[in-house]
Amino acid sequence: SEKVKEEKPVVEKITVGHVHMSGCTGCLVSFADNYEGLFKILDNYADLVYALTLVDVRHIPEMDVALVEGSVCLQDKCSVEEIKEAREKAKIVVALGGCAAYGNITRFCRGGQWNQPQMESYVPIADLIDVDLYIPGCAPTPQQIRNVCIMAYLLLKGTDEQKELAGA
Ligand code: SF4
């Protein structure tokens, strides 16, 4: 008898980006540490559209979810502009990790362009923009990050019931 080919249900993918502020990249490493779980997400539910060093895109694109790592150094004008741009271009902004959520953990600007600015110069991203979801931890666990990605997916693409469950 002819084998019936198993068909995957077609789901609409969301777009996800990683926006790097003043962080140590540990959060991104933790995101990548999802291994097969990450591949499953990227194969079926999300496209990674922005992540310096991983995706060859220089300017922040429109995206569904921005995972923002790192606090914002107020002395670095570019960072201040960039976080605002991320807010304009993303439907959901996630403060990924303690630096983005609470500020003041790391104390270096991107590229080391500022020489040890004062601690008060580093602020959580919520000081400058509205934040939709927070993932605490330094670094957050891979599972925490994955769960928040799934929550963001349900908020954007889920049924009304799923959206309600995800806290919409
Ligand atoms: Fe690095 Fe921790 Fe800050 Fe993430 S929260 S950027 S792992 S110092």
Backbone and ligand atoms as CSV (ligand in chain L), in Angstrom:
chain,resi,resn,atom,element,x,y,z
A,1,SER,N,N,0.832,-1.193,0.000
A,1,SER,CA,C,0.000,0.000,0.000
A,1,SER,C,C,0.876,1.257,0.000
A,2,GLU,N,N,0.347,2.269,-0.579
A,2,GLU,CA,C,1.138,3.504,-0.688
A,2,GLU,C,C,1.261,4.196,0.657
A,3,LYS,N,N,2.481,4.560,0.989
A,3,LYS,CA,C,2.689,5.225,2.275
A,3,LYS,C,C,2.093,6.630,2.247
A,4,VAL,N,N,1.382,6.985,3.281
A,4,VAL,CA,C,0.832,8.347,3.348
A,4,VAL,C,C,1.917,9.256,3.924
A,5,LYS,N,N,2.273,10.268,3.151
A,5,LYS,CA,C,3.344,11.173,3.585
A,5,LYS,C,C,2.844,12.073,4.728
A,6,GLU,N,N,3.601,12.089,5.817
A,6,GLU,CA,C,3.200,12.915,6.958
A,6,GLU,C,C,3.476,14.388,6.657
A,7,GLU,N,N,2.445,15.201,6.713
A,7,GLU,CA,C,2.646,16.612,6.406
A,7,GLU,C,C,2.679,17.456,7.661
A,8,LYS,N,N,3.661,18.347,7.693
A,8,LYS,CA,C,3.760,19.257,8.842
A,8,LYS,C,C,2.696,20.331,8.731
A,9,PRO,N,N,2.061,20.716,9.836
A,9,PRO,CA,C,1.120,21.829,9.737
A,9,PRO,C,C,1.876,23.112,9.385
A,10,VAL,N,N,1.268,23.916,8.507
A,10,VAL,CA,C,1.946,25.153,8.117
A,10,VAL,C,C,1.674,26.218,9.175
A,11,VAL,N,N,2.743,26.773,9.738
A,11,VAL,CA,C,2.553,27.852,10.711
A,11,VAL,C,C,3.276,29.093,10.191
A,12,GLU,N,N,2.717,30.222,10.545
A,12,GLU,CA,C,3.327,31.474,10.113
A,12,GLU,C,C,4.470,31.802,11.076
A,13,LYS,N,N,5.650,32.003,10.528
A,13,LYS,CA,C,6.798,32.288,11.399
A,13,LYS,C,C,6.797,33.746,11.859
A,14,ILE,N,N,7.423,33.983,12.983
A,14,ILE,CA,C,7.651,35.357,13.422
A,14,ILE,C,C,9.121,35.706,13.151
A,15,THR,N,N,9.428,36.997,13.183
A,15,THR,CA,C,10.822,37.408,12.999
A,15,THR,C,C,11.380,37.885,14.346
A,16,VAL,N,N,12.605,37.464,14.611
A,16,VAL,CA,C,13.242,37.766,15.899
A,16,VAL,C,C,14.619,38.375,15.651
A,17,GLY,N,N,14.970,39.362,16.466
A,17,GLY,CA,C,16.307,39.943,16.357
A,17,GLY,C,C,16.957,40.055,17.731
A,18,HIS,N,N,18.279,40.065,17.728
A,18,HIS,CA,C,19.030,40.274,18.965
A,18,HIS,C,C,19.697,41.638,18.875
A,19,VAL,N,N,19.353,42.516,19.785
A,19,VAL,CA,C,19.904,43.876,19.767
A,19,VAL,C,C,20.909,43.990,20.900
A,20,HIS,N,N,22.154,44.328,20.534
A,20,HIS,CA,C,23.239,44.312,21.523
A,20,HIS,C,C,23.534,45.712,22.053
A,21,MET,N,N,23.227,45.920,23.308
A,21,MET,CA,C,23.607,47.176,23.970
A,21,MET,C,C,24.906,46.919,24.744
A,22,SER,N,N,25.014,47.479,25.967
A,22,SER,CA,C,26.237,47.249,26.743
A,22,SER,C,C,26.090,45.969,27.550
A,23,GLY,N,N,26.372,44.888,26.892
A,23,GLY,CA,C,26.291,43.579,27.525
A,23,GLY,C,C,27.515,42.769,27.162
A,24,CYS,N,N,27.618,41.568,27.749
A,24,CYS,CA,C,28.847,40.783,27.549
A,24,CYS,C,C,28.680,39.669,26.531
A,25,THR,N,N,27.509,39.588,25.895
A,25,THR,CA,C,27.156,38.548,24.931
A,25,THR,C,C,26.810,37.221,25.612
A,26,GLY,N,N,26.877,37.198,26.934
A,26,GLY,CA,C,26.524,35.972,27.661
A,26,GLY,C,C,25.072,35.584,27.450
A,27,CYS,N,N,24.211,36.595,27.317
A,27,CYS,CA,C,22.790,36.299,27.089
A,27,CYS,C,C,22.598,35.637,25.727
A,28,LEU,N,N,23.325,36.120,24.728
A,28,LEU,CA,C,23.220,35.534,23.387
A,28,LEU,C,C,23.737,34.097,23.397
A,29,VAL,N,N,24.815,33.892,24.141
A,29,VAL,CA,C,25.366,32.534,24.245
A,29,VAL,C,C,24.326,31.610,24.886
A,30,SER,N,N,23.656,32.118,25.915
A,30,SER,CA,C,22.632,31.311,26.570
A,30,SER,C,C,21.473,31.002,25.616
A,31,PHE,N,N,21.103,31.977,24.793
A,31,PHE,CA,C,20.075,31.769,23.764
A,31,PHE,C,C,20.518,30.635,22.833
A,32,ALA,N,N,21.791,30.688,22.407
A,32,ALA,CA,C,22.317,29.666,21.497
A,32,ALA,C,C,22.424,28.308,22.188
A,33,ASP,N,N,22.565,28.312,23.509
A,33,ASP,CA,C,22.705,27.057,24.250
A,33,ASP,C,C,21.422,26.226,24.268
A,34,ASN,N,N,20.392,26.694,23.600
A,34,ASN,CA,C,19.182,25.876,23.472
A,34,ASN,C,C,19.381,24.732,22.482
A,35,TYR,N,N,20.494,24.773,21.765
A,35,TYR,CA,C,20.847,23.728,20.812
A,35,TYR,C,C,19.661,23.267,19.964
A,36,GLU,N,N,19.236,21.995,20.123
A,36,GLU,CA,C,18.166,21.469,19.247
A,36,GLU,C,C,16.893,22.285,19.402
A,37,GLY,N,N,16.651,22.747,20.626
A,37,GLY,CA,C,15.451,23.541,20.873
A,37,GLY,C,C,15.464,24.796,20.030
A,38,LEU,N,N,16.657,25.393,19.893
A,38,LEU,CA,C,16.790,26.607,19.095
A,38,LEU,C,C,16.562,26.286,17.617
A,39,PHE,N,N,17.154,25.168,17.165
A,39,PHE,CA,C,16.948,24.800,15.758
A,39,PHE,C,C,15.475,24.555,15.479
A,40,LYS,N,N,14.802,23.947,16.450
A,40,LYS,CA,C,13.376,23.660,16.272
A,40,LYS,C,C,12.602,24.975,16.129
A,41,ILE,N,N,12.955,25.942,16.982
A,41,ILE,CA,C,12.286,27.241,16.899
A,41,ILE,C,C,12.571,27.880,15.543
A,42,LEU,N,N,13.859,27.865,15.139
A,42,LEU,CA,C,14.231,28.536,13.887
A,42,LEU,C,C,13.713,27.787,12.651
A,43,ASP,N,N,13.567,26.490,12.759
A,43,ASP,CA,C,13.024,25.730,11.620
A,43,ASP,C,C,11.533,25.962,11.459
A,44,ASN,N,N,10.854,26.080,12.573
A,44,ASN,CA,C,9.392,26.034,12.501
A,44,ASN,C,C,8.653,27.317,12.865
A,45,TYR,N,N,9.226,28.104,13.753
A,45,TYR,CA,C,8.419,29.198,14.305
A,45,TYR,C,C,8.991,30.606,14.131
A,46,ALA,N,N,10.286,30.715,13.926
A,46,ALA,CA,C,10.864,32.065,13.902
A,46,ALA,C,C,12.052,32.152,12.949
A,47,ASP,N,N,12.206,33.314,12.342
A,47,ASP,CA,C,13.403,33.592,11.545
A,47,ASP,C,C,14.241,34.612,12.297
A,48,LEU,N,N,15.535,34.339,12.407
A,48,LEU,CA,C,16.438,35.288,13.048
A,48,LEU,C,C,16.847,36.322,12.000
A,49,VAL,N,N,16.393,37.559,12.161
A,49,VAL,CA,C,16.618,38.558,11.108
A,49,VAL,C,C,17.682,39.593,11.465
A,50,TYR,N,N,18.105,39.587,12.716
A,50,TYR,CA,C,19.117,40.576,13.111
A,50,TYR,C,C,19.885,40.058,14.313
A,51,ALA,N,N,21.175,39.954,14.186
A,51,ALA,CA,C,22.041,39.541,15.300
A,51,ALA,C,C,23.464,39.745,14.818
A,52,LEU,N,N,24.115,40.781,15.329
A,52,LEU,CA,C,25.471,41.072,14.878
A,52,LEU,C,C,26.327,39.834,15.071
A,53,THR,N,N,27.174,39.552,14.159
A,53,THR,CA,C,28.068,38.395,14.075
A,53,THR,C,C,27.353,37.121,13.590
A,54,LEU,N,N,26.023,37.057,13.715
A,54,LEU,CA,C,25.332,35.849,13.257
A,54,LEU,C,C,24.561,36.080,11.966
A,55,VAL,N,N,23.997,37.274,11.834
A,55,VAL,CA,C,23.190,37.586,10.646
A,55,VAL,C,C,23.806,38.814,9.981
A,56,ASP,N,N,24.024,38.740,8.670
A,56,ASP,CA,C,24.708,39.825,7.976
A,56,ASP,C,C,23.737,40.953,7.614
A,57,VAL,N,N,23.218,41.606,8.625
A,57,VAL,CA,C,22.326,42.750,8.431
A,57,VAL,C,C,22.844,43.866,9.331
A,58,ARG,N,N,23.130,45.029,8.731
A,58,ARG,CA,C,23.774,46.100,9.499
A,58,ARG,C,C,22.805,47.004,10.256
A,59,HIS,N,N,21.605,47.187,9.678
A,59,HIS,CA,C,20.676,48.126,10.308
A,59,HIS,C,C,19.479,47.383,10.873
A,60,ILE,N,N,18.984,47.882,11.977
A,60,ILE,CA,C,17.869,47.200,12.629
A,60,ILE,C,C,16.668,47.146,11.682
A,61,PRO,N,N,16.203,45.933,11.381
A,61,PRO,CA,C,15.044,45.832,10.484
A,61,PRO,C,C,13.734,45.842,11.282
A,62,GLU,N,N,12.598,45.954,10.564
A,62,GLU,CA,C,11.305,45.736,11.209
A,62,GLU,C,C,11.312,44.286,11.691
A,63,MET,N,N,10.809,44.046,12.878
A,63,MET,CA,C,10.772,42.656,13.365
A,63,MET,C,C,9.656,42.488,14.376
A,64,ASP,N,N,9.272,41.242,14.600
A,64,ASP,CA,C,8.210,40.987,15.572
A,64,ASP,C,C,8.745,41.089,16.995
A,65,VAL,N,N,9.889,40.471,17.234
A,65,VAL,CA,C,10.412,40.418,18.605
A,65,VAL,C,C,11.868,40.873,18.635
A,66,ALA,N,N,12.168,41.840,19.493
A,66,ALA,CA,C,13.560,42.261,19.695
A,66,ALA,C,C,14.006,41.772,21.071
A,67,LEU,N,N,15.026,40.916,21.064
A,67,LEU,CA,C,15.628,40.478,22.327
A,67,LEU,C,C,16.778,41.442,22.592
A,68,VAL,N,N,16.634,42.293,23.586
A,68,VAL,CA,C,17.666,43.306,23.823
A,68,VAL,C,C,18.562,42.868,24.973
A,69,GLU,N,N,19.846,42.743,24.658
A,69,GLU,CA,C,20.829,42.368,25.678
A,69,GLU,C,C,21.656,43.587,26.076
A,70,GLY,N,N,21.842,43.771,27.376
A,70,GLY,CA,C,22.718,44.842,27.855
A,70,GLY,C,C,21.966,46.090,28.276
A,71,SER,N,N,22.624,46.848,29.151
A,71,SER,CA,C,22.048,48.127,29.578
A,71,SER,C,C,22.404,49.185,28.536
A,72,VAL,N,N,21.849,50.386,28.699
A,72,VAL,CA,C,22.150,51.449,27.741
A,72,VAL,C,C,23.110,52.428,28.397
A,73,CYS,N,N,24.219,52.699,27.702
A,73,CYS,CA,C,25.175,53.681,28.202
A,73,CYS,C,C,24.722,55.062,27.709
A,74,LEU,N,N,24.329,55.908,28.653
A,74,LEU,CA,C,23.780,57.215,28.277
A,74,LEU,C,C,24.824,58.114,27.629
A,75,GLN,N,N,26.098,57.818,27.850
A,75,GLN,CA,C,27.147,58.634,27.232
A,75,GLN,C,C,27.369,58.273,25.766
A,76,ASP,N,N,26.771,57.192,25.341
A,76,ASP,CA,C,26.928,56.756,23.965
A,76,ASP,C,C,25.641,57.063,23.198
A,77,LYS,N,N,25.669,58.169,22.463
A,77,LYS,CA,C,24.478,58.631,21.723
A,77,LYS,C,C,23.920,57.555,20.796
A,78,CYS,N,N,24.828,56.813,20.140
A,78,CYS,CA,C,24.389,55.787,19.179
A,78,CYS,C,C,23.532,54.745,19.877
A,79,SER,N,N,23.950,54.350,21.097
A,79,SER,CA,C,23.181,53.335,21.823
A,79,SER,C,C,21.801,53.849,22.155
A,80,VAL,N,N,21.718,55.109,22.566
A,80,VAL,CA,C,20.428,55.700,22.922
A,80,VAL,C,C,19.517,55.726,21.691
A,81,GLU,N,N,20.093,56.119,20.543
A,81,GLU,CA,C,19.288,56.144,19.315
A,81,GLU,C,C,18.877,54.739,18.898
A,82,GLU,N,N,19.803,53.802,19.076
A,82,GLU,CA,C,19.542,52.439,18.618
A,82,GLU,C,C,18.433,51.764,19.430
A,83,ILE,N,N,18.420,51.995,20.724
A,83,ILE,CA,C,17.374,51.344,21.536
A,83,ILE,C,C,16.004,51.923,21.177
A,84,LYS,N,N,15.985,53.221,20.871
A,84,LYS,CA,C,14.715,53.837,20.466
A,84,LYS,C,C,14.265,53.291,19.111
A,85,GLU,N,N,15.229,53.086,18.230
A,85,GLU,CA,C,14.911,52.526,16.909
A,85,GLU,C,C,14.384,51.096,17.046
A,86,ALA,N,N,15.001,50.332,17.952
A,86,ALA,CA,C,14.538,48.952,18.167
A,86,ALA,C,C,13.085,48.967,18.636
A,87,ARG,N,N,12.754,49.917,19.497
A,87,ARG,CA,C,11.376,50.015,19.997
A,87,ARG,C,C,10.400,50.339,18.854
A,88,GLU,N,N,10.831,51.238,17.974
A,88,GLU,CA,C,9.961,51.616,16.855
A,88,GLU,C,C,9.749,50.458,15.894
A,89,LYS,N,N,10.764,49.606,15.760
A,89,LYS,CA,C,10.704,48.588,14.719
A,89,LYS,C,C,10.226,47.219,15.204
A,90,ALA,N,N,10.119,47.048,16.510
A,90,ALA,CA,C,9.717,45.724,17.019
A,90,ALA,C,C,8.331,45.786,17.654
A,91,LYS,N,N,7.537,44.745,17.395
A,91,LYS,CA,C,6.212,44.703,18.028
A,91,LYS,C,C,6.346,44.367,19.511
A,92,ILE,N,N,7.263,43.465,19.824
A,92,ILE,CA,C,7.479,43.081,21.231
A,92,ILE,C,C,8.946,43.295,21.561
A,93,VAL,N,N,9.195,44.042,22.630
A,93,VAL,CA,C,10.576,44.237,23.083
A,93,VAL,C,C,10.780,43.449,24.379
A,94,VAL,N,N,11.820,42.623,24.359
A,94,VAL,CA,C,12.139,41.796,25.522
A,94,VAL,C,C,13.450,42.290,26.140
A,95,ALA,N,N,13.421,42.578,27.438
A,95,ALA,CA,C,14.665,42.887,28.152
A,95,ALA,C,C,15.305,41.552,28.493
A,96,LEU,N,N,16.348,41.210,27.756
A,96,LEU,CA,C,16.985,39.897,27.880
A,96,LEU,C,C,18.132,39.962,28.893
A,97,GLY,N,N,17.879,39.486,30.100
A,97,GLY,CA,C,18.941,39.417,31.101
A,97,GLY,C,C,18.990,40.612,32.038
A,98,GLY,N,N,19.755,40.428,33.110
A,98,GLY,CA,C,19.816,41.423,34.181
A,98,GLY,C,C,20.283,42.802,33.745
A,99,CYS,N,N,21.211,42.879,32.807
A,99,CYS,CA,C,21.704,44.201,32.381
A,99,CYS,C,C,20.596,45.000,31.710
A,100,ALA,N,N,19.882,44.366,30.785
A,100,ALA,CA,C,18.804,45.067,30.085
A,100,ALA,C,C,17.653,45.361,31.042
A,101,ALA,N,N,17.380,44.413,31.936
A,101,ALA,CA,C,16.223,44.560,32.818
A,101,ALA,C,C,16.495,45.523,33.974
A,102,TYR,N,N,17.705,45.477,34.518
A,102,TYR,CA,C,17.982,46.275,35.723
A,102,TYR,C,C,19.154,47.235,35.582
A,103,GLY,N,N,19.930,47.083,34.531
A,103,GLY,CA,C,21.091,47.971,34.315
A,103,GLY,C,C,22.234,47.669,35.286
A,104,ASN,N,N,23.351,48.366,35.016
A,104,ASN,CA,C,24.429,48.371,36.015
A,104,ASN,C,C,25.125,47.071,36.362
A,105,ILE,N,N,24.970,46.013,35.567
A,105,ILE,CA,C,25.760,44.818,35.867
A,105,ILE,C,C,27.084,44.906,35.121
A,106,THR,N,N,26.988,45.095,33.815
A,106,THR,CA,C,28.242,45.279,33.070
A,106,THR,C,C,28.606,46.760,33.105
A,107,ARG,N,N,29.862,47.027,32.881
A,107,ARG,CA,C,30.314,48.408,32.975
A,107,ARG,C,C,31.251,48.731,31.828
A,108,PHE,N,N,30.785,48.397,30.645
A,108,PHE,CA,C,31.591,48.745,29.481
A,108,PHE,C,C,30.673,49.076,28.335
A,109,CYS,N,N,31.075,50.066,27.560
A,109,CYS,CA,C,30.274,50.404,26.392
A,109,CYS,C,C,30.660,49.468,25.250
A,110,ARG,N,N,29.777,49.389,24.267
A,110,ARG,CA,C,30.063,48.519,23.146
A,110,ARG,C,C,31.351,48.960,22.470
A,111,GLY,N,N,32.240,48.022,22.249
A,111,GLY,CA,C,33.496,48.336,21.597
A,111,GLY,C,C,34.497,49.011,22.521
A,112,GLY,N,N,34.134,49.209,23.776
A,112,GLY,CA,C,35.040,49.821,24.735
A,112,GLY,C,C,35.368,51.256,24.391
A,113,GLN,N,N,34.438,51.953,23.698
A,113,GLN,CA,C,34.764,53.299,23.231
A,113,GLN,C,C,34.748,54.346,24.330
A,114,TRP,N,N,34.225,53.993,25.492
A,114,TRP,CA,C,34.260,54.934,26.606
A,114,TRP,C,C,35.103,54.337,27.714
A,115,ASN,N,N,35.886,55.168,28.328
A,115,ASN,CA,C,36.784,54.681,29.355
A,115,ASN,C,C,36.112,54.731,30.725
A,116,GLN,N,N,35.598,53.606,31.155
A,116,GLN,CA,C,34.992,53.468,32.478
A,116,GLN,C,C,34.062,54.611,32.876
A,117,PRO,N,N,32.991,54.827,32.143
A,117,PRO,CA,C,32.058,55.870,32.577
A,117,PRO,C,C,31.455,55.503,33.934
A,118,GLN,N,N,30.844,56.490,34.558
A,118,GLN,CA,C,30.245,56.255,35.866
A,118,GLN,C,C,29.157,55.193,35.777
A,119,MET,N,N,28.975,54.469,36.883
A,119,MET,CA,C,27.940,53.436,36.918
A,119,MET,C,C,26.570,54.005,36.584
A,120,GLU,N,N,26.319,55.260,37.031
A,120,GLU,CA,C,24.994,55.859,36.780
A,120,GLU,C,C,24.745,56.037,35.285
A,121,SER,N,N,25.805,55.949,34.478
A,121,SER,CA,C,25.628,56.122,33.040
A,121,SER,C,C,24.899,54.939,32.420
A,122,TYR,N,N,24.875,53.796,33.110
A,122,TYR,CA,C,24.270,52.590,32.542
A,122,TYR,C,C,22.882,52.397,33.114
A,123,VAL,N,N,21.909,52.441,32.233
A,123,VAL,CA,C,20.537,52.355,32.722
A,123,VAL,C,C,19.831,51.165,32.078
A,124,PRO,N,N,18.823,50.650,32.783
A,124,PRO,CA,C,18.022,49.590,32.158
A,124,PRO,C,C,17.277,50.150,30.952
A,125,ILE,N,N,16.957,49.297,30.006
A,125,ILE,CA,C,16.348,49.811,28.776
A,125,ILE,C,C,14.991,50.456,29.041
A,126,ALA,N,N,14.327,50.024,30.125
A,126,ALA,CA,C,12.997,50.591,30.430
A,126,ALA,C,C,13.091,52.060,30.832
A,127,ASP,N,N,14.296,52.573,31.124
A,127,ASP,CA,C,14.437,54.007,31.398
A,127,ASP,C,C,14.230,54.838,30.128
A,128,LEU,N,N,14.370,54.183,28.974
A,128,LEU,CA,C,14.279,54.920,27.708
A,128,LEU,C,C,13.110,54.504,26.825
A,129,ILE,N,N,12.679,53.273,26.971
A,129,ILE,CA,C,11.592,52.779,26.090
A,129,ILE,C,C,10.621,51.902,26.880
A,130,ASP,N,N,9.459,51.647,26.283
A,130,ASP,CA,C,8.521,50.696,26.889
A,130,ASP,C,C,9.021,49.277,26.634
A,131,VAL,N,N,8.924,48.453,27.656
A,131,VAL,CA,C,9.378,47.065,27.545
A,131,VAL,C,C,8.176,46.140,27.760
A,132,ASP,N,N,8.061,45.121,26.930
A,132,ASP,CA,C,6.910,44.225,27.029
A,132,ASP,C,C,7.166,43.026,27.925
A,133,LEU,N,N,8.351,42.445,27.818
A,133,LEU,CA,C,8.643,41.237,28.600
A,133,LEU,C,C,10.046,41.339,29.196
A,134,TYR,N,N,10.205,40.789,30.386
A,134,TYR,CA,C,11.511,40.802,31.065
A,134,TYR,C,C,11.971,39.370,31.302
A,135,ILE,N,N,13.263,39.138,31.085
A,135,ILE,CA,C,13.848,37.847,31.468
A,135,ILE,C,C,14.986,38.155,32.446
A,136,PRO,N,N,14.777,37.914,33.733
A,136,PRO,CA,C,15.844,38.199,34.685
A,136,PRO,C,C,16.953,37.147,34.594
A,137,GLY,N,N,18.027,37.368,35.326
A,137,GLY,CA,C,19.106,36.373,35.381
A,137,GLY,C,C,20.333,36.834,34.633
A,138,CYS,N,N,21.461,36.343,35.088
A,138,CYS,CA,C,22.747,36.704,34.491
A,138,CYS,C,C,23.585,35.442,34.361
A,139,ALA,N,N,23.619,34.858,33.254
A,139,ALA,CA,C,22.682,35.059,32.148
A,139,ALA,C,C,21.390,34.291,32.453
A,140,PRO,N,N,20.280,34.663,31.801
A,140,PRO,CA,C,19.075,33.847,31.942
A,140,PRO,C,C,19.368,32.449,31.415
A,141,THR,N,N,18.631,31.455,31.895
A,141,THR,CA,C,18.880,30.095,31.400
A,141,THR,C,C,18.338,29.965,29.971
A,142,PRO,N,N,18.901,29.030,29.214
A,142,PRO,CA,C,18.385,28.803,27.859
A,142,PRO,C,C,16.883,28.526,27.879
A,143,GLN,N,N,16.446,27.759,28.872
A,143,GLN,CA,C,15.018,27.415,28.952
A,143,GLN,C,C,14.149,28.659,29.173
A,144,GLN,N,N,14.632,29.566,30.044
A,144,GLN,CA,C,13.870,30.815,30.277
A,144,GLN,C,C,13.709,31.586,28.974
A,145,ILE,N,N,14.805,31.683,28.218
A,145,ILE,CA,C,14.762,32.460,26.970
A,145,ILE,C,C,13.819,31.790,25.977
A,146,ARG,N,N,13.909,30.463,25.921
A,146,ARG,CA,C,13.041,29.723,25.010
A,146,ARG,C,C,11.577,29.916,25.375
A,147,ASN,N,N,11.296,29.843,26.680
A,147,ASN,CA,C,9.903,30.008,27.116
A,147,ASN,C,C,9.360,31.381,26.734
A,148,VAL,N,N,10.201,32.400,26.872
A,148,VAL,CA,C,9.733,33.753,26.524
A,148,VAL,C,C,9.536,33.875,25.010
A,149,CYS,N,N,10.386,33.209,24.233
A,149,CYS,CA,C,10.189,33.213,22.766
A,149,CYS,C,C,8.855,32.547,22.428
A,150,ILE,N,N,8.555,31.460,23.109
A,150,ILE,CA,C,7.283,30.763,22.852
A,150,ILE,C,C,6.121,31.666,23.265
A,151,MET,N,N,6.281,32.352,24.410
A,151,MET,CA,C,5.229,33.261,24.868
A,151,MET,C,C,5.010,34.376,23.844
A,152,ALA,N,N,6.111,34.931,23.328
A,152,ALA,CA,C,5.999,36.002,22.327
A,152,ALA,C,C,5.310,35.467,21.074
A,153,TYR,N,N,5.645,34.248,20.710
A,153,TYR,CA,C,5.009,33.647,19.531
A,153,TYR,C,C,3.501,33.549,19.734
A,154,LEU,N,N,3.106,33.065,20.910
A,154,LEU,CA,C,1.671,32.899,21.183
A,154,LEU,C,C,0.969,34.254,21.225
A,155,LEU,N,N,1.654,35.260,21.770
A,155,LEU,CA,C,1.054,36.594,21.817
A,155,LEU,C,C,0.791,37.138,20.414
A,156,LEU,N,N,1.681,36.778,19.478
A,156,LEU,CA,C,1.556,37.314,18.124
A,156,LEU,C,C,0.715,36.447,17.199
A,157,LYS,N,N,0.849,35.144,17.339
A,157,LYS,CA,C,0.229,34.246,16.353
A,157,LYS,C,C,-0.762,33.252,16.943
A,158,GLY,N,N,-0.920,33.262,18.250
A,158,GLY,CA,C,-1.773,32.255,18.874
A,158,GLY,C,C,-3.254,32.526,18.671
A,159,THR,N,N,-4.064,31.565,19.091
A,159,THR,CA,C,-5.515,31.753,19.081
A,159,THR,C,C,-5.846,32.746,20.204
A,160,ASP,N,N,-7.083,33.224,20.213
A,160,ASP,CA,C,-7.468,34.166,21.268
A,160,ASP,C,C,-7.239,33.562,22.650
A,161,GLU,N,N,-7.531,32.274,22.749
A,161,GLU,CA,C,-7.356,31.593,24.037
A,161,GLU,C,C,-5.878,31.550,24.433
A,162,GLN,N,N,-5.036,31.229,23.444
A,162,GLN,CA,C,-3.588,31.169,23.725
A,162,GLN,C,C,-3.049,32.551,24.088
A,163,LYS,N,N,-3.554,33.578,23.400
A,163,LYS,CA,C,-3.101,34.945,23.707
A,163,LYS,C,C,-3.469,35.306,25.140
A,164,GLU,N,N,-4.654,34.913,25.527
A,164,GLU,CA,C,-5.097,35.209,26.888
A,164,GLU,C,C,-4.210,34.471,27.886
A,165,LEU,N,N,-3.915,33.194,27.574
A,165,LEU,CA,C,-3.055,32.409,28.465
A,165,LEU,C,C,-1.660,33.032,28.585
A,166,ALA,N,N,-1.186,33.597,27.467
A,166,ALA,CA,C,0.159,34.198,27.451
A,166,ALA,C,C,0.164,35.584,28.073
A,167,GLY,N,N,-1.001,36.066,28.464
A,167,GLY,CA,C,-1.049,37.339,29.201
A,167,GLY,C,C,-1.315,38.565,28.358
A,168,ALA,N,N,-1.903,38.372,27.165
A,168,ALA,CA,C,-2.177,39.538,26.299
A,168,ALA,C,C,-3.251,40.429,26.907
L,1,SF4,FE1,FE,26.262,39.480,30.367
L,1,SF4,FE2,FE,24.814,38.817,32.507
L,1,SF4,FE3,FE,24.538,41.205,31.421
L,1,SF4,FE4,FE,23.637,39.067,30.099
L,1,SF4,S1,S,22.860,39.827,32.064
L,1,SF4,S2,S,24.819,40.784,29.236
L,1,SF4,S3,S,25.160,37.539,30.705
L,1,SF4,S4,S,26.413,40.405,32.388
